[in-house]
């Protein structure tokens, strides 16, 4: 009988407690959207009992358009009972939780203060735009691009002003290099033919013909049909050297014709001597061509 009376006294006191605040929040300051707990202290129970728990998704929980109730727990202890309501509010201000029924008891009038994320003292406004952040390496890329553009502009200006002259200069230099390279290659091939004891007359014929073609390109005069005496009449200035090149050419081609048309057997040593003279002439002409190229380069 005493237990029944005590139980009714517990219900009455719990109801009155709920109406007269006494509840506190955990944490004490909450904001819109925070997960919080409202804890309501209750009078002691006659004996310790298991907790009564209502969970979202399993049990029926009170509904409110602005408040989401997650979990409700009723703890009944002889040392002091309490009601724990876990919730999230989506509106600021003093809110009132919906009425709760748990363990045969009804709780209502429970309130909590929810703070706004924007302080009431200050009017909401946008902050100043943040300053631009420099990406690492931006300065290097910027100045590098400017340097490349400057180099390209300089190259374009040089090409416009001296492009044709430079093209002609490098073109002539390449042709001259190729001309001497081919003649030196011919000289080496003829020397190998002499060592291998090939037909001497064929070697002399090729030497005379190839050397005449070489001279035709070098001095820009058709030398293919010229006689040895005609080589003596060539002006010395076209060879750009102090050596008497005209006399050398006269002697060289006169010796070739003498060997070719003498009708006697040809000594290989005579051909080797002619090839040595050809090599001397090529070395001399390359030096002269190099000096002439340097003079043109200074003019450019």
Secondary structure, 3 states (H helix, E strand, C coil): CHHHHHHHHHHHHHHHHHHCCCCEEECCCEECCCEEEEEEEECCCCCCCCCEEEECCCCCCCCCCCEEEEEEEEECCCCCEEEEEEEEECCCEEEECCCEEECCEEECCCEEEEECCCCCCCCCCCCCCCCCCCCCCHHHHHHHHHHHHHHHHHHHHHHHHHHHHHHHHHHHHHHHHHHHHHHHHHHHHHHHHHHCCCCHHHHHHHHHHHHHHHHHHHHCCCCCCCCHHHHHCCCHHHHCCCCCHHHHHHHHHHHHHHHHHCCCCCCHHHHHHHHHHHHHHHHHHHHHHHHHHHHHHHHC
